[in-house]
Amino acid sequence: MRTRLVGFLLCLLGCLASSPVGAQSPSDTLFEAHRHEAAKEYREAADDYRRYLIGNPENDEARAALARVLSWQKQYEEAVALYEDILSRHPVDYDVQIALARVKAWQGKLDEAQAGYQSVLQEEPDNLDARRGLADTLYWKRDYTEALRLYEDLSSTADEPDMSQRIETIKAELAALTPAQALRAPVGTDRMRPALPFRDYLKIGYSHYGYTHSIPDEHNGLVEGATSIGARTLVGRIEPISRFGSQDIPVSGELYSQLWEKAWGYIGALATANPSFSPNVSFGGEVFQGLGAAHPTLSFLEPSFGYRHMVFGATSIDVVIPGITIYFPYNVWLTEKIYYVPPSGAATFSTQLTWRPADRLQFFASGSFGTSSNNIRAAQDFTRISSFIIQGGAIAPLSERLSLETTAYYEDRDASYARRGGAVNLIIHW
């Protein structure tokens, strides 16, 4: 009797174990998949979608959901295969086309992603998901101009903080200077360590020039400071100058800034109290425009235009300064400028070759010839006289926070005088 009872209980337990009462229905499995997906439990969601599709292989919505959660786990190849399988049966399912293009973009196949979004937009031009996906893809391809147009169109219909941030980022990228332009322009983001062109420093210097024709020697001092203000740089200086037997102390400054796309420049002013030879006042500026804004193949060219108005007692002059800089490999560039004084017709052509082999090491050599000086600091400098100037110099690091700048100078003003000398400046970085 006892043996029969044990056998009956074992049989009953076996039947219960094989009964479908404890099995999960397909609808429950699908519900669990959605729940795991909403909870960002993507691995569990993928497992549930797979189980559901075993019994319901015709459900392409579940297949698309599986592809979606797989893409979020960076299982791109399988996600692409699932989306393409759906499109083989439903070729005009735009949601699936957009999802496939999105995964292609995440794979880095940006051309294929762009083609996918554009295919949808040919049929549905107002499809916001396709327009946003295309804008993102163009941004990743660095096609900033077209991406910006799409983002700005989208921002009028959807107020999304990340889109506004992307628009600001693109505008900044479009305005940013090329790496070649950044070699010269003291603008942009702050640097962790000193690097040319210096933006935060104190410069203390001395220069001495001898003259022919019994003109007294020239002795000059220099105290110059610069500080970065966001992307801009402000420079100010005081220069005690002893020249032609008299002494002046001009005070001057410039503000450097990025302007529009691939452009930078500065405005500056100078004033001297009771001058003997220096300008009473002077003001002007210069704009540099990289041609990379027109086409990337022209990014090695940077034309410029400068203007200065200078007042010397009862006389005032204007100086017009067109120029161009040509950037070469290995941090070498050539700058060509013309200094033209319209009233007198005096003009000088200047050429300068600069090489920067390291962040804080730079060499230059320049030559000028014409009928005026390229650095007008006194009335004698713009008097129309045949002249030529030769200069050379270097900047080199002394320590982490100290640099040395030296220049040598020779100027021949025909019958007026010859001027030769040089300068030494100590630069303290902070």
FIBA-695290 format. One record per residue (C-alpha): residue number from 0; z, y, x; residue in three letters. Coordinates in nm, 2 decimals. Layout:
// FIBA-695290
{atom NUM; {Z; Y; X}; "Ala"},
...
//
This chain:
// FIBA-695290
{atom 0; {0.00; 0.00; 0.00}; "Met"},
{atom 1; {0.10; 0.24; 0.28}; "Arg"},
{atom 2; {-0.23; 0.16; 0.46}; "Thr"},
{atom 3; {-0.44; 0.24; 0.15}; "Arg"},
{atom 4; {-0.26; 0.57; 0.11}; "Leu"},
{atom 5; {-0.33; 0.68; 0.46}; "Val"},
{atom 6; {-0.69; 0.58; 0.43}; "Gly"},
{atom 7; {-0.72; 0.79; 0.11}; "Phe"},
{atom 8; {-0.57; 1.09; 0.27}; "Leu"},
{atom 9; {-0.81; 1.07; 0.57}; "Leu"},
{atom 10; {-1.11; 1.04; 0.34}; "Cys"},
{atom 11; {-1.00; 1.34; 0.14}; "Leu"},
{atom 12; {-0.96; 1.55; 0.45}; "Leu"},
{atom 13; {-1.30; 1.44; 0.57}; "Gly"},
{atom 14; {-1.46; 1.55; 0.24}; "Cys"},
{atom 15; {-1.29; 1.88; 0.25}; "Leu"},
{atom 16; {-1.41; 1.94; 0.61}; "Ala"},
{atom 17; {-1.77; 1.87; 0.51}; "Ser"},
{atom 18; {-1.75; 2.07; 0.19}; "Ser"},
{atom 19; {-1.96; 2.40; 0.18}; "Pro"},
{atom 20; {-1.66; 2.58; 0.02}; "Val"},
{atom 21; {-1.56; 2.73; 0.36}; "Gly"},
{atom 22; {-1.92; 2.83; 0.47}; "Ala"},
{atom 23; {-2.03; 3.20; 0.49}; "Gln"},
{atom 24; {-2.31; 3.30; 0.25}; "Ser"},
{atom 25; {-2.62; 3.49; 0.38}; "Pro"},
{atom 26; {-2.51; 3.80; 0.20}; "Ser"},
{atom 27; {-2.17; 3.78; 0.36}; "Asp"},
{atom 28; {-2.33; 3.74; 0.71}; "Thr"},
{atom 29; {-2.55; 4.04; 0.65}; "Leu"},
{atom 30; {-2.25; 4.24; 0.53}; "Phe"},
{atom 31; {-2.06; 4.15; 0.85}; "Glu"},
{atom 32; {-2.36; 4.25; 1.06}; "Ala"},
{atom 33; {-2.37; 4.59; 0.90}; "His"},
{atom 34; {-1.99; 4.62; 0.94}; "Arg"},
{atom 35; {-2.00; 4.54; 1.31}; "His"},
{atom 36; {-2.29; 4.78; 1.36}; "Glu"},
{atom 37; {-2.11; 5.06; 1.19}; "Ala"},
{atom 38; {-1.80; 4.99; 1.41}; "Ala"},
{atom 39; {-2.03; 5.00; 1.72}; "Lys"},
{atom 40; {-1.96; 4.64; 1.79}; "Glu"},
{atom 41; {-2.32; 4.58; 1.88}; "Tyr"},
{atom 42; {-2.29; 4.23; 2.03}; "Arg"},
{atom 43; {-2.12; 4.09; 1.72}; "Glu"},
{atom 44; {-2.37; 4.27; 1.50}; "Ala"},
{atom 45; {-2.66; 4.12; 1.69}; "Ala"},
{atom 46; {-2.51; 3.77; 1.66}; "Asp"},
{atom 47; {-2.47; 3.81; 1.28}; "Asp"},
{atom 48; {-2.82; 3.94; 1.24}; "Tyr"},
{atom 49; {-2.95; 3.64; 1.44}; "Arg"},
{atom 50; {-2.76; 3.40; 1.21}; "Arg"},
{atom 51; {-2.89; 3.57; 0.90}; "Tyr"},
{atom 52; {-3.25; 3.56; 1.02}; "Leu"},
{atom 53; {-3.23; 3.18; 1.09}; "Ile"},
{atom 54; {-3.21; 3.13; 0.71}; "Gly"},
{atom 55; {-3.41; 3.44; 0.61}; "Asn"},
{atom 56; {-3.69; 3.48; 0.86}; "Pro"},
{atom 57; {-3.90; 3.68; 0.62}; "Glu"},
{atom 58; {-3.65; 3.97; 0.61}; "Asn"},
{atom 59; {-3.81; 4.24; 0.84}; "Asp"},
{atom 60; {-3.54; 4.49; 0.76}; "Glu"},
{atom 61; {-3.28; 4.26; 0.92}; "Ala"},
{atom 62; {-3.52; 4.21; 1.21}; "Arg"},
{atom 63; {-3.55; 4.58; 1.26}; "Ala"},
{atom 64; {-3.17; 4.61; 1.24}; "Ala"},
{atom 65; {-3.15; 4.35; 1.51}; "Leu"},
{atom 66; {-3.40; 4.53; 1.73}; "Ala"},
{atom 67; {-3.20; 4.85; 1.68}; "Arg"},
{atom 68; {-2.87; 4.71; 1.80}; "Val"},
{atom 69; {-3.04; 4.53; 2.09}; "Leu"},
{atom 70; {-3.19; 4.86; 2.20}; "Ser"},
{atom 71; {-2.85; 5.02; 2.20}; "Trp"},
{atom 72; {-2.74; 4.74; 2.44}; "Gln"},
{atom 73; {-3.04; 4.83; 2.66}; "Lys"},
{atom 74; {-3.20; 4.49; 2.58}; "Gln"},
{atom 75; {-3.53; 4.68; 2.55}; "Tyr"},
{atom 76; {-3.78; 4.40; 2.60}; "Glu"},
{atom 77; {-3.65; 4.19; 2.31}; "Glu"},
{atom 78; {-3.62; 4.50; 2.09}; "Ala"},
{atom 79; {-3.98; 4.59; 2.17}; "Val"},
{atom 80; {-4.10; 4.24; 2.09}; "Ala"},
{atom 81; {-3.92; 4.25; 1.75}; "Leu"},
{atom 82; {-4.06; 4.59; 1.65}; "Tyr"},
{atom 83; {-4.41; 4.48; 1.75}; "Glu"},
{atom 84; {-4.37; 4.16; 1.55}; "Asp"},
{atom 85; {-4.28; 4.37; 1.24}; "Ile"},
{atom 86; {-4.58; 4.60; 1.30}; "Leu"},
{atom 87; {-4.81; 4.30; 1.31}; "Ser"},
{atom 88; {-4.73; 4.25; 0.94}; "Arg"},
{atom 89; {-4.66; 4.61; 0.85}; "His"},
{atom 90; {-4.89; 4.83; 1.07}; "Pro"},
{atom 91; {-4.82; 5.15; 0.88}; "Val"},
{atom 92; {-4.44; 5.13; 0.88}; "Asp"},
{atom 93; {-4.38; 5.47; 1.03}; "Tyr"},
{atom 94; {-4.00; 5.42; 1.07}; "Asp"},
{atom 95; {-4.07; 5.11; 1.29}; "Val"},
{atom 96; {-4.34; 5.30; 1.49}; "Gln"},
{atom 97; {-4.09; 5.57; 1.56}; "Ile"},
{atom 98; {-3.82; 5.32; 1.66}; "Ala"},
{atom 99; {-4.06; 5.15; 1.89}; "Leu"},
{atom 100; {-4.17; 5.48; 2.05}; "Ala"},
{atom 101; {-3.80; 5.57; 2.10}; "Arg"},
{atom 102; {-3.74; 5.24; 2.29}; "Val"},
{atom 103; {-4.05; 5.29; 2.50}; "Lys"},
{atom 104; {-3.91; 5.63; 2.60}; "Ala"},
{atom 105; {-3.58; 5.47; 2.69}; "Trp"},
{atom 106; {-3.77; 5.22; 2.91}; "Gln"},
{atom 107; {-3.93; 5.51; 3.09}; "Gly"},
{atom 108; {-4.27; 5.44; 2.94}; "Lys"},
{atom 109; {-4.31; 5.80; 2.84}; "Leu"},
{atom 110; {-4.69; 5.80; 2.80}; "Asp"},
{atom 111; {-4.67; 5.51; 2.56}; "Glu"},
{atom 112; {-4.38; 5.67; 2.37}; "Ala"},
{atom 113; {-4.58; 6.00; 2.34}; "Gln"},
{atom 114; {-4.88; 5.81; 2.20}; "Ala"},
{atom 115; {-4.66; 5.64; 1.95}; "Gly"},
{atom 116; {-4.50; 5.96; 1.82}; "Tyr"},
{atom 117; {-4.84; 6.13; 1.80}; "Gln"},
{atom 118; {-4.99; 5.84; 1.61}; "Ser"},
{atom 119; {-4.72; 5.89; 1.34}; "Val"},
{atom 120; {-4.77; 6.27; 1.34}; "Leu"},
{atom 121; {-5.14; 6.23; 1.28}; "Gln"},
{atom 122; {-5.06; 6.07; 0.94}; "Glu"},
{atom 123; {-4.73; 6.25; 0.87}; "Glu"},
{atom 124; {-4.74; 6.59; 1.05}; "Pro"},
{atom 125; {-4.40; 6.69; 0.90}; "Asp"},
{atom 126; {-4.21; 6.38; 1.00}; "Asn"},
{atom 127; {-3.90; 6.53; 1.16}; "Leu"},
{atom 128; {-3.80; 6.21; 1.34}; "Asp"},
{atom 129; {-4.14; 6.18; 1.51}; "Ala"},
{atom 130; {-4.14; 6.55; 1.59}; "Arg"},
{atom 131; {-3.80; 6.53; 1.75}; "Arg"},
{atom 132; {-3.89; 6.22; 1.94}; "Gly"},
{atom 133; {-4.21; 6.38; 2.07}; "Leu"},
{atom 134; {-4.01; 6.69; 2.18}; "Ala"},
{atom 135; {-3.76; 6.47; 2.37}; "Asp"},
{atom 136; {-4.03; 6.27; 2.53}; "Thr"},
{atom 137; {-4.22; 6.59; 2.65}; "Leu"},
{atom 138; {-3.89; 6.72; 2.78}; "Tyr"},
{atom 139; {-3.84; 6.41; 2.99}; "Trp"},
{atom 140; {-4.19; 6.44; 3.11}; "Lys"},
{atom 141; {-4.11; 6.79; 3.22}; "Arg"},
{atom 142; {-4.38; 6.94; 3.00}; "Asp"},
{atom 143; {-4.13; 7.22; 2.92}; "Tyr"},
{atom 144; {-4.37; 7.46; 2.75}; "Thr"},
{atom 145; {-4.49; 7.22; 2.48}; "Glu"},
{atom 146; {-4.14; 7.07; 2.44}; "Ala"},
{atom 147; {-3.99; 7.42; 2.39}; "Leu"},
{atom 148; {-4.25; 7.50; 2.12}; "Arg"},
{atom 149; {-4.16; 7.18; 1.93}; "Leu"},
{atom 150; {-3.78; 7.23; 1.97}; "Tyr"},
{atom 151; {-3.81; 7.59; 1.84}; "Glu"},
{atom 152; {-4.01; 7.47; 1.54}; "Asp"},
{atom 153; {-3.75; 7.21; 1.47}; "Leu"},
{atom 154; {-3.46; 7.44; 1.51}; "Ser"},
{atom 155; {-3.58; 7.64; 1.20}; "Ser"},
{atom 156; {-3.54; 7.33; 0.99}; "Thr"},
{atom 157; {-3.24; 7.16; 1.15}; "Ala"},
{atom 158; {-2.94; 7.33; 1.30}; "Asp"},
{atom 159; {-2.82; 7.08; 1.56}; "Glu"},
{atom 160; {-2.60; 7.20; 1.85}; "Pro"},
{atom 161; {-2.76; 6.96; 2.10}; "Asp"},
{atom 162; {-3.11; 7.10; 2.01}; "Met"},
{atom 163; {-2.99; 7.45; 2.07}; "Ser"},
{atom 164; {-2.85; 7.34; 2.41}; "Gln"},
{atom 165; {-3.18; 7.17; 2.49}; "Arg"},
{atom 166; {-3.37; 7.49; 2.41}; "Ile"},
{atom 167; {-3.15; 7.69; 2.64}; "Glu"},
{atom 168; {-3.19; 7.43; 2.92}; "Thr"},
{atom 169; {-3.56; 7.44; 2.89}; "Ile"},
{atom 170; {-3.57; 7.82; 2.90}; "Lys"},
{atom 171; {-3.36; 7.81; 3.22}; "Ala"},
{atom 172; {-3.59; 7.54; 3.37}; "Glu"},
{atom 173; {-3.90; 7.75; 3.29}; "Leu"},
{atom 174; {-3.74; 8.06; 3.45}; "Ala"},
{atom 175; {-3.61; 7.87; 3.75}; "Ala"},
{atom 176; {-3.78; 7.94; 4.08}; "Leu"},
{atom 177; {-3.96; 7.67; 4.27}; "Thr"},
{atom 178; {-3.79; 7.52; 4.58}; "Pro"},
{atom 179; {-4.02; 7.73; 4.80}; "Ala"},
{atom 180; {-3.92; 8.05; 4.62}; "Gln"},
{atom 181; {-3.56; 7.96; 4.65}; "Ala"},
{atom 182; {-3.59; 7.98; 5.03}; "Leu"},
{atom 183; {-3.61; 8.36; 5.00}; "Arg"},
{atom 184; {-3.46; 8.46; 4.67}; "Ala"},
{atom 185; {-3.08; 8.54; 4.68}; "Pro"},
{atom 186; {-3.04; 8.43; 4.32}; "Val"},
{atom 187; {-2.96; 8.12; 4.12}; "Gly"},
{atom 188; {-2.66; 7.89; 4.10}; "Thr"},
{atom 189; {-2.36; 7.92; 4.33}; "Asp"},
{atom 190; {-2.35; 7.71; 4.64}; "Arg"},
{atom 191; {-2.06; 7.50; 4.77}; "Met"},
{atom 192; {-2.13; 7.59; 5.13}; "Arg"},
{atom 193; {-2.30; 7.89; 5.30}; "Pro"},
{atom 194; {-2.68; 7.86; 5.31}; "Ala"},
{atom 195; {-2.97; 8.10; 5.35}; "Leu"},
{atom 196; {-3.04; 8.33; 5.18}; "Pro"},
{atom 197; {-2.67; 8.42; 5.20}; "Phe"},
{atom 198; {-2.51; 8.56; 4.88}; "Arg"},
{atom 199; {-2.14; 8.59; 4.95}; "Asp"},
{atom 200; {-2.07; 8.75; 5.29}; "Tyr"},
{atom 201; {-1.95; 9.05; 5.50}; "Leu"},
{atom 202; {-2.19; 9.16; 5.77}; "Lys"},
{atom 203; {-2.08; 9.39; 6.06}; "Ile"},
{atom 204; {-2.34; 9.50; 6.31}; "Gly"},
{atom 205; {-2.46; 9.73; 6.57}; "Tyr"},
{atom 206; {-2.81; 9.83; 6.68}; "Ser"},
{atom 207; {-2.95; 10.04; 6.97}; "His"},
{atom 208; {-3.29; 10.18; 7.03}; "Tyr"},
{atom 209; {-3.43; 10.38; 7.32}; "Gly"},
{atom 210; {-3.71; 10.64; 7.29}; "Tyr"},
{atom 211; {-3.97; 10.79; 7.51}; "Thr"},
{atom 212; {-4.05; 11.16; 7.55}; "His"},
{atom 213; {-3.68; 11.25; 7.61}; "Ser"},
{atom 214; {-3.58; 11.17; 7.26}; "Ile"},
{atom 215; {-3.21; 11.08; 7.25}; "Pro"},
{atom 216; {-3.12; 10.71; 7.21}; "Asp"},
{atom 217; {-3.05; 10.58; 6.86}; "Glu"},
{atom 218; {-2.71; 10.42; 6.78}; "His"},
{atom 219; {-2.65; 10.26; 6.44}; "Asn"},
{atom 220; {-2.36; 10.08; 6.28}; "Gly"},
{atom 221; {-2.37; 9.85; 5.98}; "Leu"},
{atom 222; {-2.11; 9.73; 5.73}; "Val"},
{atom 223; {-2.27; 9.53; 5.45}; "Glu"},
{atom 224; {-2.12; 9.31; 5.18}; "Gly"},
{atom 225; {-2.27; 9.09; 4.92}; "Ala"},
{atom 226; {-2.13; 8.89; 4.62}; "Thr"},
{atom 227; {-2.28; 8.66; 4.37}; "Ser"},
{atom 228; {-2.24; 8.75; 4.00}; "Ile"},
{atom 229; {-2.35; 8.45; 3.81}; "Gly"},
{atom 230; {-2.72; 8.40; 3.90}; "Ala"},
{atom 231; {-2.74; 8.75; 4.04}; "Arg"},
{atom 232; {-2.65; 8.89; 4.38}; "Thr"},
{atom 233; {-2.51; 9.24; 4.44}; "Leu"},
{atom 234; {-2.55; 9.39; 4.80}; "Val"},
{atom 235; {-2.40; 9.71; 4.92}; "Gly"},
{atom 236; {-2.39; 9.87; 5.27}; "Arg"},
{atom 237; {-2.29; 10.17; 5.47}; "Ile"},
{atom 238; {-2.49; 10.26; 5.78}; "Glu"},
{atom 239; {-2.38; 10.53; 6.03}; "Pro"},
{atom 240; {-2.70; 10.63; 6.20}; "Ile"},
{atom 241; {-2.73; 10.85; 6.51}; "Ser"},
{atom 242; {-3.10; 10.94; 6.55}; "Arg"},
{atom 243; {-3.29; 11.23; 6.69}; "Phe"},
{atom 244; {-2.96; 11.38; 6.82}; "Gly"},
{atom 245; {-2.81; 11.40; 6.46}; "Ser"},
{atom 246; {-2.60; 11.16; 6.26}; "Gln"},
{atom 247; {-2.63; 11.05; 5.89}; "Asp"},
{atom 248; {-2.43; 10.80; 5.69}; "Ile"},
{atom 249; {-2.65; 10.67; 5.41}; "Pro"},
{atom 250; {-2.50; 10.44; 5.15}; "Val"},
{atom 251; {-2.73; 10.19; 4.97}; "Ser"},
{atom 252; {-2.73; 9.88; 4.76}; "Gly"},
{atom 253; {-2.95; 9.64; 4.57}; "Glu"},
{atom 254; {-2.91; 9.40; 4.27}; "Leu"},
{atom 255; {-3.11; 9.08; 4.29}; "Tyr"},
{atom 256; {-3.19; 8.88; 3.98}; "Ser"},
{atom 257; {-3.41; 8.61; 3.83}; "Gln"},
{atom 258; {-3.65; 8.77; 3.58}; "Leu"},
{atom 259; {-3.89; 8.57; 3.38}; "Trp"},
{atom 260; {-4.06; 8.24; 3.45}; "Glu"},
{atom 261; {-4.09; 8.18; 3.83}; "Lys"},
{atom 262; {-4.01; 8.55; 3.89}; "Ala"},
{atom 263; {-3.73; 8.73; 4.07}; "Trp"},
{atom 264; {-3.68; 9.08; 4.21}; "Gly"},
{atom 265; {-3.44; 9.36; 4.28}; "Tyr"},
{atom 266; {-3.37; 9.72; 4.21}; "Ile"},
{atom 267; {-3.21; 9.94; 4.48}; "Gly"},
{atom 268; {-3.09; 10.29; 4.55}; "Ala"},
{atom 269; {-2.98; 10.49; 4.85}; "Leu"},
{atom 270; {-2.80; 10.83; 4.89}; "Ala"},
{atom 271; {-2.70; 11.04; 5.19}; "Thr"},
{atom 272; {-2.46; 11.33; 5.18}; "Ala"},
{atom 273; {-2.59; 11.64; 5.36}; "Asn"},
{atom 274; {-2.86; 11.44; 5.55}; "Pro"},
{atom 275; {-3.02; 11.56; 5.88}; "Ser"},
{atom 276; {-3.31; 11.32; 5.87}; "Phe"},
{atom 277; {-3.23; 11.04; 5.61}; "Ser"},
{atom 278; {-3.34; 11.06; 5.25}; "Pro"},
{atom 279; {-3.12; 11.26; 5.01}; "Asn"},
{atom 280; {-3.19; 10.99; 4.76}; "Val"},
{atom 281; {-3.41; 10.69; 4.73}; "Ser"},
{atom 282; {-3.46; 10.44; 4.45}; "Phe"},
{atom 283; {-3.71; 10.16; 4.37}; "Gly"},
{atom 284; {-3.75; 9.79; 4.34}; "Gly"},
{atom 285; {-3.97; 9.49; 4.40}; "Glu"},
{atom 286; {-4.09; 9.20; 4.18}; "Val"},
{atom 287; {-4.20; 8.86; 4.31}; "Phe"},
{atom 288; {-4.40; 8.64; 4.08}; "Gln"},
{atom 289; {-4.47; 8.27; 4.17}; "Gly"},
{atom 290; {-4.81; 8.16; 4.05}; "Leu"},
{atom 291; {-4.67; 7.82; 3.97}; "Gly"},
{atom 292; {-4.61; 7.98; 3.63}; "Ala"},
{atom 293; {-4.98; 7.97; 3.57}; "Ala"},
{atom 294; {-5.04; 7.62; 3.72}; "His"},
{atom 295; {-4.84; 7.39; 3.95}; "Pro"},
{atom 296; {-5.12; 7.37; 4.21}; "Thr"},
{atom 297; {-5.07; 7.75; 4.27}; "Leu"},
{atom 298; {-4.69; 7.73; 4.33}; "Ser"},
{atom 299; {-4.74; 7.79; 4.71}; "Phe"},
{atom 300; {-4.85; 8.15; 4.63}; "Leu"},
{atom 301; {-4.61; 8.44; 4.54}; "Glu"},
{atom 302; {-4.77; 8.78; 4.49}; "Pro"},
{atom 303; {-4.53; 9.08; 4.48}; "Ser"},
{atom 304; {-4.53; 9.45; 4.40}; "Phe"},
{atom 305; {-4.28; 9.71; 4.52}; "Gly"},
{atom 306; {-4.22; 10.08; 4.47}; "Tyr"},
{atom 307; {-3.99; 10.34; 4.62}; "Arg"},
{atom 308; {-3.94; 10.70; 4.55}; "His"},
{atom 309; {-3.78; 10.90; 4.84}; "Met"},
{atom 310; {-3.66; 11.26; 4.86}; "Val"},
{atom 311; {-3.63; 11.43; 5.19}; "Phe"},
{atom 312; {-3.50; 11.78; 5.12}; "Gly"},
{atom 313; {-3.78; 11.97; 4.95}; "Ala"},
{atom 314; {-4.03; 11.68; 5.02}; "Thr"},
{atom 315; {-4.06; 11.37; 4.81}; "Ser"},
{atom 316; {-4.28; 11.07; 4.86}; "Ile"},
{atom 317; {-4.38; 10.75; 4.68}; "Asp"},
{atom 318; {-4.43; 10.43; 4.86}; "Val"},
{atom 319; {-4.64; 10.15; 4.70}; "Val"},
{atom 320; {-4.59; 9.80; 4.84}; "Ile"},
{atom 321; {-4.83; 9.52; 4.72}; "Pro"},
{atom 322; {-4.78; 9.19; 4.90}; "Gly"},
{atom 323; {-4.82; 8.81; 4.89}; "Ile"},
{atom 324; {-4.62; 8.53; 5.03}; "Thr"},
{atom 325; {-4.78; 8.19; 5.12}; "Ile"},
{atom 326; {-4.55; 7.89; 5.14}; "Tyr"},
{atom 327; {-4.63; 7.61; 5.38}; "Phe"},
{atom 328; {-4.46; 7.27; 5.43}; "Pro"},
{atom 329; {-4.15; 7.23; 5.65}; "Tyr"},
{atom 330; {-3.99; 7.55; 5.52}; "Asn"},
{atom 331; {-4.25; 7.79; 5.67}; "Val"},
{atom 332; {-4.38; 8.09; 5.49}; "Trp"},
{atom 333; {-4.61; 8.38; 5.57}; "Leu"},
{atom 334; {-4.55; 8.72; 5.41}; "Thr"},
{atom 335; {-4.83; 8.99; 5.40}; "Glu"},
{atom 336; {-4.76; 9.34; 5.28}; "Lys"},
{atom 337; {-4.92; 9.68; 5.27}; "Ile"},
{atom 338; {-4.70; 10.00; 5.28}; "Tyr"},
{atom 339; {-4.90; 10.29; 5.13}; "Tyr"},
{atom 340; {-4.79; 10.65; 5.10}; "Val"},
{atom 341; {-5.03; 10.81; 4.85}; "Pro"},
{atom 342; {-4.98; 11.18; 4.93}; "Pro"},
{atom 343; {-5.06; 11.15; 5.30}; "Ser"},
{atom 344; {-5.28; 10.84; 5.27}; "Gly"},
{atom 345; {-5.06; 10.68; 5.54}; "Ala"},
{atom 346; {-5.07; 10.30; 5.52}; "Ala"},
{atom 347; {-4.95; 10.01; 5.73}; "Thr"},
{atom 348; {-5.03; 9.64; 5.71}; "Phe"},
{atom 349; {-4.74; 9.40; 5.79}; "Ser"},
{atom 350; {-4.74; 9.03; 5.85}; "Thr"},
{atom 351; {-4.43; 8.81; 5.90}; "Gln"},
{atom 352; {-4.40; 8.44; 5.97}; "Leu"},
{atom 353; {-4.07; 8.28; 5.90}; "Thr"},
{atom 354; {-3.94; 7.93; 5.97}; "Trp"},
{atom 355; {-3.61; 7.78; 5.84}; "Arg"},
{atom 356; {-3.55; 7.44; 6.01}; "Pro"},
{atom 357; {-3.20; 7.42; 5.87}; "Ala"},
{atom 358; {-2.99; 7.57; 5.59}; "Asp"},
{atom 359; {-2.83; 7.83; 5.82}; "Arg"},
{atom 360; {-3.09; 7.85; 6.10}; "Leu"},
{atom 361; {-3.39; 8.08; 6.07}; "Gln"},
{atom 362; {-3.65; 8.24; 6.30}; "Phe"},
{atom 363; {-3.91; 8.51; 6.23}; "Phe"},
{atom 364; {-4.18; 8.71; 6.41}; "Ala"},
{atom 365; {-4.37; 9.00; 6.26}; "Ser"},
{atom 366; {-4.63; 9.26; 6.34}; "Gly"},
{atom 367; {-4.74; 9.58; 6.17}; "Ser"},
{atom 368; {-5.02; 9.82; 6.24}; "Phe"},
{atom 369; {-5.14; 10.13; 6.06}; "Gly"},
{atom 370; {-5.04; 10.50; 6.02}; "Thr"},
{atom 371; {-4.68; 10.48; 5.91}; "Ser"},
{atom 372; {-4.36; 10.27; 5.96}; "Ser"},
{atom 373; {-4.29; 9.98; 5.74}; "Asn"},
{atom 374; {-3.92; 10.08; 5.73}; "Asn"},
{atom 375; {-3.92; 10.45; 5.63}; "Ile"},
{atom 376; {-3.58; 10.60; 5.71}; "Arg"},
{atom 377; {-3.68; 10.95; 5.82}; "Ala"},
{atom 378; {-3.97; 11.20; 5.77}; "Ala"},
{atom 379; {-4.11; 11.10; 6.11}; "Gln"},
{atom 380; {-4.16; 10.75; 5.98}; "Asp"},
{atom 381; {-4.42; 10.84; 5.71}; "Phe"},
{atom 382; {-4.60; 11.11; 5.91}; "Thr"},
{atom 383; {-4.96; 10.99; 5.94}; "Arg"},
{atom 384; {-4.98; 10.87; 6.30}; "Ile"},
{atom 385; {-5.15; 10.56; 6.44}; "Ser"},
{atom 386; {-4.88; 10.30; 6.51}; "Ser"},
{atom 387; {-4.79; 9.94; 6.56}; "Phe"},
{atom 388; {-4.46; 9.75; 6.54}; "Ile"},
{atom 389; {-4.36; 9.41; 6.68}; "Ile"},
{atom 390; {-4.04; 9.24; 6.57}; "Gln"},
{atom 391; {-3.87; 8.90; 6.61}; "Gly"},
{atom 392; {-3.53; 8.76; 6.53}; "Gly"},
{atom 393; {-3.31; 8.47; 6.45}; "Ala"},
{atom 394; {-3.01; 8.37; 6.24}; "Ile"},
{atom 395; {-2.79; 8.09; 6.36}; "Ala"},
{atom 396; {-2.45; 7.94; 6.26}; "Pro"},
{atom 397; {-2.15; 7.99; 6.49}; "Leu"},
{atom 398; {-1.90; 7.80; 6.28}; "Ser"},
{atom 399; {-1.85; 7.70; 5.92}; "Glu"},
{atom 400; {-1.78; 8.06; 5.81}; "Arg"},
{atom 401; {-1.95; 8.26; 6.08}; "Leu"},
{atom 402; {-2.32; 8.33; 6.16}; "Ser"},
{atom 403; {-2.50; 8.55; 6.41}; "Leu"},
{atom 404; {-2.81; 8.75; 6.34}; "Glu"},
{atom 405; {-3.01; 8.91; 6.62}; "Thr"},
{atom 406; {-3.34; 9.11; 6.62}; "Thr"},
{atom 407; {-3.57; 9.26; 6.88}; "Ala"},
{atom 408; {-3.79; 9.56; 6.80}; "Tyr"},
{atom 409; {-4.08; 9.75; 6.95}; "Tyr"},
{atom 410; {-4.26; 10.04; 6.79}; "Glu"},
{atom 411; {-4.54; 10.26; 6.92}; "Asp"},
{atom 412; {-4.61; 10.58; 6.73}; "Arg"},
{atom 413; {-4.90; 10.69; 6.95}; "Asp"},
{atom 414; {-4.84; 11.04; 7.10}; "Ala"},
{atom 415; {-4.51; 11.09; 6.92}; "Ser"},
{atom 416; {-4.29; 10.83; 7.08}; "Tyr"},
{atom 417; {-4.23; 10.46; 7.16}; "Ala"},
{atom 418; {-3.91; 10.30; 7.02}; "Arg"},
{atom 419; {-3.76; 9.98; 7.14}; "Arg"},
{atom 420; {-3.43; 9.80; 7.10}; "Gly"},
{atom 421; {-3.25; 9.55; 6.89}; "Gly"},
{atom 422; {-2.96; 9.46; 6.67}; "Ala"},
{atom 423; {-2.67; 9.22; 6.66}; "Val"},
{atom 424; {-2.49; 9.13; 6.34}; "Asn"},
{atom 425; {-2.19; 8.91; 6.28}; "Leu"},
{atom 426; {-2.19; 8.75; 5.93}; "Ile"},
{atom 427; {-1.86; 8.63; 5.77}; "Ile"},
{atom 428; {-1.91; 8.39; 5.48}; "His"},
{atom 429; {-1.67; 8.32; 5.20}; "Trp"},
//
